[in-house]
């Protein structure tokens, strides 16, 4: 780990106590301090020592996106979301979640093209809203990745068991002394996570080749699943449950169930966020990133909808196996179709391996860049000179993920991951509007901040009324009024407040409409999650704030004092000019 200089806040117990005494002053100095695009791509990046090699092209990013998203979404969350929330309308749930992800992907793409660094949302918020917002987001991002990877690893165990004909319960060790949801030990999930950790530590280029091979094989299995589902399935399953006592129709749980399902399957789209973290390793960011990020989201959304339709035709929603929906559908059929279940189990294994590979690449790069900013130990920022990969961050998070996958049940993980994802996408959508309309130091930020606040409040009111007010005529009137107010706010802002800057290479179209739609959809989907999800999210956010107050703010203050980076309130003309240097972008 890193050593601290003599004047560091952590050089001795007395020095740390003195630092704690100055916490309020340091928070006021550092919490809203912003970095610049040029600084993120030069001085901050240099803290890793060696550079990450630029070896990736657009087809690498598309394959990373497909591999990262499809495995997690279809083969882990679909069955649970369909059976418990949406029913056959899970197809619509995936379309809604895909639209929301695509709009958020546009926001990510604008940042990634302008500032091709490995930090993703953390870096975007650090140059926009300051250090504290970036740290809170980064902490939730890392937690989101660890939890989703643990969930996917345990899903792999379920499908592998189906493929070889051994029930999952036979190799999961049950510990009676632990609470429900944490009492089934899964050693296979741990083994899978540790093997993939070794692969991503070795090389990004080789990881991409492995991902391409597995993704091609996985797509062949997906085509097989879709064809078999439409061939052997029954259209009546779209409207008729297996048990007549259960709700029937295409929307058995109503519109609320559809959006609840969309919020749960939003876990499926974490993969494109991981693609954005690889911007630092892309040969031509201006061309490759827009194709890689947006293209992969569009392709995956189509695949999701087709596979969800296939699953809904195979079995009534109330008979779907929540943990392994596709394999379970064929294993229950007569006429010698159990072999299809085994084939699907193998295909799901390929998909889950690719999703783990991509997500674990992404989480390591997030942690690496957070380490560069000094809010966590700089040890995490080190890039190995031979492999050109963030070995320290990869190994640490791989072990952490394996520990979570060892004992935590899938149900506990899924809602926590969805709420973290939605929160981060909401923040990035706000950030892209703020960055377009505010030039720090020369533009008054109050009109933009006021608009973002009022639009978010209106979206929250709409969401609360939709989810908690019982159906009546006044409900429809109030919802309509909220929609009119939101549109009016947006149009007034668009006409009155001019854009302070326009991106040179690639920008979100129809600004500010698309980011605002993304803001609304993310808030609306957040309202679909259950109360315990917010309790867990609040707990981990409070824990992140505590870490910031006890460690991060003092470490970043020390870095500022040492000259590692300054307290930026605006970009100097020189830095702004340099940040537009194409050589730094490509």
Order of alpha helices (4+ residues) and beta strands (2+ residues): alpha-alpha-alpha-alpha-alpha-alpha-alpha-alpha-alpha-beta-beta-alpha-alpha-alpha-alpha-alpha-alpha-alpha-alpha-alpha-alpha-alpha-alpha-alpha-alpha-alpha-alpha
